[in-house]
Amino acid sequence: MGEELGKGRSLKEITADMTEVAEGINTTRAVKKLAGRLDVEMPITNEVQAVLYEGKPAGEAAAELMRRPLRVEANW
């Protein structure tokens, strides 16, 4: 799935040719919705959602993630 998205194919094109289930396709929306309800920042999930369902190019999503400023993610 990821390789084909990276080649520029859409989710619809890829799934039309699939005979197996690719993990993450059906859970991305649920994770994004839960993160929103819990007010948890999920930048990777947001970008995956954009690539899968909004037509964002995978390379652009990856570049956007790489441009994020470094910071501490948790203070346990």
N, CA, C and O atoms as a MOPAC input file, in Angstrom:
PM7 MOZYME 1SCF
protein

 N      0.82400 1    -1.17700 1     0.00000 1
 C      0.00000 1     0.00000 1     0.00000 1
 C      0.87300 1     1.24700 1     0.00000 1
 O      0.71700 1     2.12100 1    -0.85200 1
 N      1.79200 1     1.32700 1     0.95700 1
 C      2.64400 1     2.50500 1     1.06900 1
 C      3.48700 1     2.74500 1    -0.16500 1
 O      3.65000 1     3.88300 1    -0.60600 1
 N      4.01200 1     1.68900 1    -0.71200 1
 C      4.84000 1     1.81900 1    -1.91700 1
 C      4.01200 1     2.37000 1    -3.07700 1
 O      4.47700 1     3.23400 1    -3.82100 1
 N      2.81000 1     1.87900 1    -3.22600 1
 C      1.94400 1     2.33700 1    -4.31400 1
 C      1.49500 1     3.78400 1    -4.10000 1
 O      1.40600 1     4.55000 1    -5.05900 1
 N      1.21200 1     4.16000 1    -2.85400 1
 C      0.88800 1     5.55200 1    -2.56800 1
 C      2.07500 1     6.44800 1    -2.90800 1
 O      1.91000 1     7.54300 1    -3.44500 1
 N      3.27400 1     5.96300 1    -2.58600 1
 C      4.48900 1     6.70700 1    -2.89500 1
 C      4.71200 1     6.88700 1    -4.38700 1
 O      5.36900 1     7.83800 1    -4.81000 1
 N      4.17500 1     5.99200 1    -5.17200 1
 C      4.27700 1     6.09100 1    -6.63100 1
 C      3.23700 1     7.04100 1    -7.20700 1
 O      3.22900 1     7.32000 1    -8.40600 1
 N      2.35800 1     7.53500 1    -6.33300 1
 C      1.36500 1     8.49300 1    -6.79800 1
 C     -0.00600 1     7.92200 1    -7.09200 1
 O     -0.89200 1     8.64500 1    -7.54800 1
 N     -0.19500 1     6.63700 1    -6.83900 1
 C     -1.51300 1     6.04000 1    -7.07100 1
 C     -2.46700 1     6.43600 1    -5.94500 1
 O     -2.03800 1     6.64400 1    -4.81100 1
 N     -3.73500 1     6.53700 1    -6.25100 1
 C     -4.73100 1     6.89800 1    -5.24300 1
 C     -5.18100 1     5.65100 1    -4.47400 1
 O     -4.98100 1     4.52000 1    -4.91700 1
 N     -5.78900 1     5.89000 1    -3.32000 1
 C     -6.31900 1     4.78800 1    -2.51400 1
 C     -7.32900 1     3.97700 1    -3.31400 1
 O     -7.33000 1     2.74700 1    -3.26200 1
 N     -8.17900 1     4.66500 1    -4.04700 1
 C     -9.20500 1     3.98200 1    -4.84300 1
 C     -8.57800 1     3.06700 1    -5.90000 1
 O     -9.03100 1     1.94000 1    -6.10600 1
 N     -7.54400 1     3.55800 1    -6.55800 1
 C     -6.85700 1     2.74500 1    -7.57700 1
 C     -6.21200 1     1.52100 1    -6.94700 1
 O     -6.32000 1     0.41400 1    -7.47500 1
 N     -5.55600 1     1.71700 1    -5.84200 1
 C     -4.83300 1     0.62300 1    -5.19400 1
 C     -5.79100 1    -0.43300 1    -4.67600 1
 O     -5.59600 1    -1.62500 1    -4.91300 1
 N     -6.82400 1    -0.00100 1    -3.96900 1
 C     -7.74500 1    -0.97900 1    -3.37900 1
 C     -8.53800 1    -1.72700 1    -4.43800 1
 O     -8.98400 1    -2.84700 1    -4.19000 1
 N     -8.72400 1    -1.13800 1    -5.60300 1
 C     -9.43300 1    -1.82900 1    -6.68200 1
 C     -8.65400 1    -3.05700 1    -7.14300 1
 O     -9.24700 1    -4.02900 1    -7.60900 1
 N     -7.33300 1    -3.01800 1    -7.01600 1
 C     -6.48000 1    -4.12300 1    -7.45000 1
 C     -6.11900 1    -5.09500 1    -6.33300 1
 O     -5.48500 1    -6.11900 1    -6.59200 1
 N     -6.50800 1    -4.79500 1    -5.10400 1
 C     -6.08400 1    -5.59800 1    -3.95300 1
 C     -6.97900 1    -6.81300 1    -3.73900 1
 O     -8.18200 1    -6.78100 1    -3.99800 1
 N     -6.35500 1    -7.87600 1    -3.26100 1
 C     -7.10400 1    -9.07200 1    -2.87700 1
 C     -6.99800 1    -9.31600 1    -1.37800 1
 O     -7.64800 1   -10.21800 1    -0.84900 1
 N     -6.18200 1    -8.52000 1    -0.68700 1
 C     -5.98900 1    -8.65500 1     0.75300 1
 C     -6.27200 1    -7.32000 1     1.42600 1
 O     -6.39900 1    -6.29100 1     0.76200 1
 N     -6.36900 1    -7.34800 1     2.74000 1
 C     -6.62100 1    -6.12900 1     3.50200 1
 C     -5.29000 1    -5.49700 1     3.89900 1
 O     -4.39300 1    -6.18700 1     4.38500 1
 N     -5.16200 1    -4.20100 1     3.69500 1
 C     -3.97700 1    -3.46600 1     4.12700 1
 C     -4.30300 1    -2.80900 1     5.46400 1
 O     -5.25400 1    -2.03400 1     5.56900 1
 N     -3.51300 1    -3.12300 1     6.47700 1
 C     -3.75300 1    -2.56800 1     7.80300 1
 C     -3.63700 1    -1.04900 1     7.77000 1
 O     -2.77000 1    -0.49800 1     7.09200 1
 N     -4.50400 1    -0.38700 1     8.49800 1
 C     -4.43500 1     1.05000 1     8.62200 1
 C     -5.44100 1     1.80700 1     7.78600 1
 O     -5.83900 1     2.91500 1     8.14700 1
 N     -5.85700 1     1.23000 1     6.68300 1
 C     -6.80400 1     1.93800 1     5.82300 1
 C     -8.09700 1     2.23000 1     6.58100 1
 O     -8.59000 1     3.35800 1     6.58200 1
 N     -8.62900 1     1.21100 1     7.21400 1
 C     -9.91600 1     1.36000 1     7.89000 1
 C     -9.80500 1     1.97400 1     9.27800 1
 O    -10.81300 1     2.39200 1     9.84700 1
 N     -8.60700 1     2.03700 1     9.82800 1
 C     -8.47100 1     2.56200 1    11.19000 1
 C     -7.98600 1     4.01000 1    11.22800 1
 O     -8.07800 1     4.65900 1    12.27000 1
 N     -7.48400 1     4.51400 1    10.13800 1
 C     -6.94400 1     5.87800 1    10.12600 1
 C     -7.97900 1     6.90500 1    10.55000 1
 O     -7.70000 1     7.76600 1    11.38400 1
 N     -9.16000 1     6.81900 1     9.98700 1
 C    -10.21300 1     7.77800 1    10.34400 1
 C    -10.59900 1     7.66200 1    11.81600 1
 O    -10.80900 1     8.67200 1    12.48800 1
 N    -10.69300 1     6.42700 1    12.31500 1
 C    -11.07000 1     6.21900 1    13.71800 1
 C    -10.02100 1     6.79500 1    14.66100 1
 O    -10.36400 1     7.42600 1    15.66100 1
 N     -8.75300 1     6.58300 1    14.34900 1
 C     -7.67700 1     7.11400 1    15.19500 1
 C     -7.70300 1     8.63800 1    15.17800 1
 O     -7.55300 1     9.27300 1    16.22200 1
 N     -7.89000 1     9.22600 1    14.00600 1
 C     -7.94300 1    10.69000 1    13.90100 1
 C     -9.11700 1    11.24400 1    14.70300 1
 O     -8.98100 1    12.25300 1    15.39500 1
 N    -10.24800 1    10.59300 1    14.60700 1
 C    -11.43400 1    11.04100 1    15.34500 1
 C    -11.21100 1    10.93900 1    16.85500 1
 O    -11.55000 1    11.86200 1    17.59600 1
 N    -10.64700 1     9.83200 1    17.30900 1
 C    -10.37400 1     9.64900 1    18.73500 1
 C     -9.36400 1    10.66600 1    19.22900 1
 O     -9.53500 1    11.23500 1    20.30700 1
 N     -8.32400 1    10.90300 1    18.46400 1
 C     -7.31300 1    11.89800 1    18.84400 1
 C     -7.94400 1    13.27900 1    18.97700 1
 O     -7.59300 1    14.04000 1    19.87800 1
 N     -8.86600 1    13.60100 1    18.09100 1
 C     -9.55200 1    14.88400 1    18.16400 1
 C    -10.39300 1    15.00400 1    19.42200 1
 O    -10.40700 1    16.04300 1    20.08100 1
 N    -11.09200 1    13.92800 1    19.74500 1
 C    -11.92100 1    13.93400 1    20.96000 1
 C    -11.08000 1    14.07700 1    22.21900 1
 O    -11.48700 1    14.74100 1    23.17200 1
 N     -9.89800 1    13.44900 1    22.22000 1
 C     -9.02800 1    13.48000 1    23.39400 1
 C     -8.05000 1    14.65300 1    23.36600 1
 O     -7.25200 1    14.82100 1    24.28800 1
 N     -8.11000 1    15.45200 1    22.32200 1
 C     -7.22100 1    16.59600 1    22.15100 1
 C     -5.74900 1    16.17200 1    22.19200 1
 O     -4.93200 1    16.76500 1    22.89700 1
 N     -5.43900 1    15.13300 1    21.41900 1
 C     -4.08000 1    14.60700 1    21.31200 1
 C     -3.54900 1    14.93500 1    19.92600 1
 O     -4.20100 1    14.64100 1    18.92400 1
 N     -2.38500 1    15.53400 1    19.86400 1
 C     -1.77000 1    15.86500 1    18.58400 1
 C     -1.22200 1    14.58900 1    17.94600 1
 O     -0.44900 1    13.86300 1    18.57000 1
 N     -1.62200 1    14.32100 1    16.70900 1
 C     -1.20700 1    13.11400 1    15.98400 1
 C     -0.78200 1    13.49700 1    14.56600 1
 O     -1.51600 1    13.24100 1    13.61200 1
 N      0.39800 1    14.10700 1    14.42100 1
 C      0.79200 1    14.59700 1    13.10000 1
 C      0.94400 1    13.50100 1    12.04700 1
 O      0.61500 1    13.72900 1    10.88300 1
 N      1.42200 1    12.34500 1    12.41500 1
 C      1.57500 1    11.27400 1    11.42400 1
 C      0.19700 1    10.79700 1    10.97400 1
 O     -0.03900 1    10.61000 1     9.78000 1
 N     -0.69900 1    10.60400 1    11.91500 1
 C     -2.06100 1    10.19800 1    11.57100 1
 C     -2.72100 1    11.23500 1    10.67400 1
 O     -3.40200 1    10.88200 1     9.71100 1
 N     -2.52600 1    12.49700 1    10.98100 1
 C     -3.10900 1    13.56000 1    10.15200 1
 C     -2.60300 1    13.49500 1     8.72000 1
 O     -3.37400 1    13.66900 1     7.77600 1
 N     -1.31300 1    13.24700 1     8.55800 1
 C     -0.74000 1    13.17700 1     7.21100 1
 C     -1.19000 1    11.91100 1     6.48100 1
 O     -1.44900 1    11.94800 1     5.27800 1
 N     -1.28300 1    10.80000 1     7.19700 1
 C     -1.77600 1     9.56600 1     6.57000 1
 C     -3.21000 1     9.77100 1     6.09500 1
 O     -3.56800 1     9.36500 1     4.98900 1
 N     -4.02500 1    10.39900 1     6.93000 1
 C     -5.40700 1    10.72300 1     6.55600 1
 C     -5.43400 1    11.57700 1     5.28600 1
 O     -6.22700 1    11.32700 1     4.37800 1
 N     -4.57600 1    12.57000 1     5.23200 1
 C     -4.53300 1    13.45900 1     4.07000 1
 C     -4.13300 1    12.71000 1     2.80000 1
 O     -4.68300 1    12.96700 1     1.72900 1
 N     -3.19100 1    11.79700 1     2.91400 1
 C     -2.75400 1    11.01700 1     1.74600 1
 C     -3.85000 1    10.05200 1     1.31100 1
 O     -4.16900 1     9.96400 1     0.12500 1
 N     -4.42600 1     9.32800 1     2.26800 1
 C     -5.42500 1     8.32100 1     1.92500 1
 C     -6.72900 1     8.91800 1     1.40800 1
 O     -7.28500 1     8.44100 1     0.41900 1
 N     -7.21300 1     9.95100 1     2.07200 1
 C     -8.57300 1    10.40200 1     1.80900 1
 C     -8.70700 1    11.79900 1     1.21100 1
 O     -9.79900 1    12.19500 1     0.80400 1
 N     -7.61100 1    12.54600 1     1.15500 1
 C     -7.69700 1    13.91000 1     0.64100 1
 C     -6.83000 1    14.13500 1    -0.59100 1
 O     -6.76100 1    15.25000 1    -1.10900 1
 N     -6.16800 1    13.08000 1    -1.06200 1
 C     -5.38500 1    13.17200 1    -2.28800 1
 C     -4.03300 1    13.85400 1    -2.15900 1
 O     -3.42500 1    14.21400 1    -3.16700 1
 N     -3.55600 1    14.03700 1    -0.93200 1
 C     -2.25000 1    14.68500 1    -0.74400 1
 C     -1.14200 1    13.73300 1    -1.20700 1
 O     -1.16400 1    12.55500 1    -0.85100 1
 N     -0.19400 1    14.21000 1    -1.97800 1
 C      0.92400 1    13.35400 1    -2.38800 1
 C      1.73500 1    12.87600 1    -1.17200 1
 O      2.01100 1    13.64900 1    -0.25500 1
 N      2.10300 1    11.60700 1    -1.18600 1
 C      2.83200 1    11.02400 1    -0.06200 1
 C      4.14400 1    11.75700 1     0.20200 1
 O      4.51300 1    11.96000 1     1.35900 1
 N      4.84500 1    12.15200 1    -0.84000 1
 C      6.10500 1    12.87100 1    -0.67300 1
 C      5.91600 1    14.20600 1     0.02100 1
 O      6.74300 1    14.61900 1     0.83400 1
 N      4.82700 1    14.87300 1    -0.30400 1
 C      4.52300 1    16.14800 1     0.33700 1
 C      4.20300 1    15.94700 1     1.82600 1
 O      4.61700 1    16.74000 1     2.67200 1
 N      3.46700 1    14.88600 1     2.12700 1
 C      3.13700 1    14.58600 1     3.52800 1
 C      4.40400 1    14.28000 1     4.31900 1
 O      4.56800 1    14.76100 1     5.44000 1
 N      5.29500 1    13.48700 1     3.74300 1
 C      6.54800 1    13.14800 1     4.41900 1
 C      7.39900 1    14.39700 1     4.64100 1
 O      7.98000 1    14.57800 1     5.71100 1
 N      7.46800 1    15.24800 1     3.63200 1
 C      8.25700 1    16.47500 1     3.75400 1
 C      7.69400 1    17.38100 1     4.84900 1
 O      8.44400 1    17.99800 1     5.60500 1
 N      6.37400 1    17.45200 1     4.92400 1
 C      5.74400 1    18.27500 1     5.95300 1
 C      6.08100 1    17.75300 1     7.35400 1
 O      6.33700 1    18.53900 1     8.26700 1
 N      6.08100 1    16.45500 1     7.51700 1
 C      6.44000 1    15.87300 1     8.81200 1
 C      7.90300 1    16.15800 1     9.15500 1
 O      8.23500 1    16.43100 1    10.30900 1
 N      8.75900 1    16.09400 1     8.16300 1
 C     10.18700 1    16.32700 1     8.40400 1
 C     10.49000 1    17.79000 1     8.73200 1
 O     11.51200 1    18.08600 1     9.35100 1
 N      9.61900 1    18.69400 1     8.32800 1
 C      9.81000 1    20.12200 1     8.61600 1
 C      9.33400 1    20.52000 1    10.01600 1
 O      9.57000 1    21.64300 1    10.46100 1
 N      8.67400 1    19.60900 1    10.69500 1
 C      8.19700 1    19.93800 1    12.03900 1
 C      9.38000 1    20.21200 1    12.95200 1
 O     10.39100 1    19.51400 1    12.87600 1
 N      9.27000 1    21.21300 1    13.81100 1
 C     10.37100 1    21.50600 1    14.73100 1
 C     10.55200 1    20.38100 1    15.74700 1
 O      9.58900 1    19.73800 1    16.16400 1
 N     11.79300 1    20.16300 1    16.13000 1
 C     12.07300 1    19.13900 1    17.13900 1
 C     11.58100 1    19.63100 1    18.49600 1
 O     11.67900 1    20.81200 1    18.82600 1
 N     11.05300 1    18.69400 1    19.26600 1
 C     10.59400 1    19.02600 1    20.61500 1
 C     10.42100 1    17.75100 1    21.41600 1
 O     10.39400 1    16.65800 1    20.85100 1
 N     10.30700 1    17.87900 1    22.70000 1
 C     10.06300 1    16.73300 1    23.56600 1
 C      8.62200 1    16.31000 1    23.36500 1
 O      7.71800 1    17.14200 1    23.43300 1
 N      8.39200 1    15.01800 1    23.11700 1
 C      7.04200 1    14.52900 1    22.86200 1
 C      6.31900 1    14.13600 1    24.15000 1
 O      5.09200 1    14.22100 1    24.21100 1
 N      7.05100 1    13.70900 1    25.17800 1
 C      6.41500 1    13.29900 1    26.43400 1
 C      7.35800 1    13.56300 1    27.58200 1
 O      8.57700 1    13.45900 1    27.44200 1
 N      6.79300 1    13.90000 1    28.69600 1
 C      7.58300 1    14.14500 1    29.91500 1
 C      7.19500 1    13.14100 1    30.98100 1
 O      6.52700 1    13.49600 1    31.95200 1
 N      7.59200 1    11.92600 1    30.82000 1
 C      7.21500 1    10.87800 1    31.76700 1
 C      8.16300 1    10.86600 1    32.88900 1
 O      8.02600 1    10.05400 1    33.80400 1

